[in-house]
């Protein structure tokens, strides 16, 4: 579940060019939100050629995921969710989210993004635009499910992840992942069946 | 849905005694968490007689709700949830939560408490203990539903409230409450049926 793809061939730019692009991306995403940020604008902020940005990051979604150190990018996670039987998508989604959030290293950047969004209007806009346009609407439209139903499913998993890892409610915090798959899978399946 | 009950009769203490008790309560709840805080300890912090604390606040739950300016107290909200047909409890819960969170005046203190819990370990402990012991376990035990299922229901509504009012995801943010009752009610009902 790597967040970036490197093209083969020569590597232009200094050793830290990638890091400079990511720093510029964080600044531009925070200021403009996800929708209005452009590869061109990020290149300008980083003082590099747009082609160099494209060399490191094929898409804006991938760049956002890398800039926020997210454990997964929409381009890798959406196909994982969509492949396999439609009647098992609820189970697949719950299992995927529990796997991504299980270890502190992959969970912490996600929680950091949520914390910012909870306390800062700019961060909330950035997270909202990314979640809806790059993630939820993509899945909903490919499965022909109304956006509201996907957001109900998101709400279920968002609340469970916060309850399990941030509030640490028991018995939720120490529940076995498979027990949660059994409990939550049918809820998500029902929303996706709409 | 008043959070406190005044006993009839004379009102001892200065005009701001109630406010002083609440300030002491906020300090003690933050330091000790909800479980370990006591009426006696709060009275000591406020430098008043414990009987005076009881005069203003009949229970620790009511005092917590008043101290955090919560729009509802467990003593008022749990009976509202439990009265009425068991097969409509999902619908009743969704409607109740959407009503309590609908106006900014009643929603903001709740969101403030969640924000603190998201960013501060002490506040997270306080919120966790209050939510589980004063709210979720009470409802679960009275309905003989496993604690994990109540927490799944909590997760659904917690995530929806944050998605609707903090992240402001569309179409969730402007969805009609009755549409949400129809969408989320069966999910909550299923957890409560367990």
Interface residues (C-beta under 8 A of the other chain):
Chain A: X114 X115 X117 X118 X119 X124 X127 X128 X131 X132 X136 X147 X148 X149 X151 X152 X154 X155 X156 X157 X158 X159 X160 X162 X163 X166 X167 X168 X169 X170 X171 X172 X175 X179 X183 X184 X186 X187 X190 X191
Chain B: X114 X115 X117 X118 X119 X124 X127 X128 X131 X132 X136 X147 X148 X149 X151 X152 X154 X155 X156 X157 X158 X159 X160 X162 X163 X166 X167 X168 X169 X170 X171 X172 X175 X179 X183 X184 X186 X187 X190 X191
